[in-house]
């Protein structure tokens, strides 16, 4: 491995510019990557906060203000390769922020083969691979390509009204069907594989991936599912029903949620907490395994158990196990 890089190699740097700490860390990471020989692209809307004004000239050699990609409501399902993408020509997207910023990065690489590497500047940062204090080591490993890439399952989501498709979307973590008004409960019918399972009054229902099992679904009482497990999750949120348990179904299953026409309230659907679609009475949301996975660059090996313990700060004192054979 070498400690320098060809000028032809390029990464995209994405930052949570709403936080001073994230801006400072992003500036440091940008500087380190350029000093190590990589070309770095940044988003135009982030250029002023990262110190370069509205153009690339303020950054010096090696930094490019990339293409800004807008996404319309009905273009959620279109891959980024259908038009110019900020990740075009990049070998990696480095995301500086929390899990929300990483989910934004996942939008930018949608439909490409470019992996994401997250540097945690938030709280839990379950999707991140590095921390603020490890920027120098992280930059070095990026340049040396000293990381592994794993694919994470996504879900594809379709919204129908009177059997007509009105929107398509996707999610890395979850699609959540939620009540639109805080004082009103949603009446929903849950369906699995084309058959009705239960009618529930609730705050909503979460349709999640194994990756999303430690996010919103976890907060609603869903199970933690190891990322290597191929499955879909359905988690009722604050349900008033006899049968309101979280479900783990096959990755080939089709999940559906219908907003009852006679119910007292309407709903909204959020995909990864970022893309919103209003649901009228009678709307139907269908979720299946996504056709396009998200690729995550991994710096830290070891079992998923260790990540759970570290990220959730779980107490393990008193453990007397010997660990894996030979450890």
Order of alpha helices (4+ residues) and beta strands (2+ residues): beta-alpha-beta-alpha-beta-beta-alpha-beta-beta-alpha-beta-beta-beta-beta-beta-beta-beta-alpha-beta-beta-beta-beta-beta-beta-beta-alpha
